[in-house]
């Protein structure tokens, strides 16, 4: 069942009623957890104290025992979830073990218990798998790390997964993308509790974005479509990937596959949920990303992948990745500020 407006209102009232007192954030941890999933959000809440916000931070496990993070570091806890009280935010961290290992009944039960006692519930990265396994995401929208979004959707079909979102709010449930997106989520929660100015001050102090440009697509390859099952379609997609700049119009692809353009479009939709044109565009953007990583200019990328002009590449890149090619290159291709390869023809991309 979809969450009602009343759910959201009651959750907001519960959070607001704690505004005058310290808001307790209780994190649920387990063996194999990602340390940054805990440390990132907690640093945001702790930093907010410098600007008048009041948060109490505590860490709990299902049985009250200390846990080991994925780094091997021992993480002490404040007790078991069963003894948690006055919880403002239940924060479920993620870990690489969650998507690939059976979920323990104890962890699912702990998440459900903590969520019932909290005004709102949030997850970081693959922590969404814990919420989903506990039934907390049924009928809701959610996100997780881009690498595991398709698996989350397949394992929990009652959840509407938004793979490109940095974080998703649905009623009193918040889910966020991979690892560092927990910082984005924590800043959003601070903004809801104490206003945009406080959140902005925290972001400036920590030297992070208050609102990160673009979605998860800027961190993942553009090719997020599954490999086709049908041999004829696999032949077509392999040809596109092998030479993105070639003529890949619907008619040309259909001729290569010895089927009609209408039939080709139909099997593309059936197997990949995409039109041939959109698939080709996604392959070309992926190829452009690799060229940008190699230091190619935006003009050269556009020509080599078959998109044509820098302006067309910019438009397609913005639509699919959420940032311009130049911004992507500056942000992800190097840690040096002076090594981006550009030329005068790239001016429209600025």
Number of C-alpha atoms within 10 A of each C-alpha: 8 12 16 10 10 10 14 16 13 14 20 17 13 15 20 17 13 17 16 9 12 13 23 20 23 28 28 26 34 22 16 18 26 24 21 21 27 23 14 19 26 23 16 23 24 16 20 23 14 13 14 10 20 21 21 16 17 17 21 26 25 22 16 17 15 20 19 17 18 17 10 12 11 13 17 15 18 17 17 17 25 16 11 17 12 13 23 26 25 26 31 29 27 32 25 15 15 17 19 10 8 8 15 12 12 12 21 19 17 24 29 20 17 27 25 14 18 23 25 24 28 26 29 34 29 32 32 29 30 25 24 22 21 20 16 20 26 19 15 19 20 29 32 33 25 24 16 20 24 18 16 24 19 12 14 17 13 16 20 16 22 18 23 23 20 27 26 21 16 17 21 20 24 23 29 28 33 23 24 18 25 30 27 23 27 22 26 20 20 21 17 15 19 18 12 15 12 21 26 20 16 26 20 12 13 14 9 14 14 20 13 10 13 19 19 22 19 22 14 16 18 21 18 18 14 10 13 18 10 11 10 16 20 14 14 21 21 13 15 20 17 11 16 24 19 14 13 21 13 18 15 14 23 21 14 14 17 11 14 14 17 12 11 23 18 16 18 21 13 12 15 18 14 16 17 24 14 12 20 23 24 22 25 28 27 22 24 28 26 15 19 23 16 14 18 20 22 30 22 20 25 25 15 19 21 21 21 15 16 22 20 14 26 23 15 20 25 17 12 19 24 19 21 23 30 21 16 20 24 19 15 13 17 14 9 9 8 8 12 20 15 17 12 8 14 19 13 12 18 9
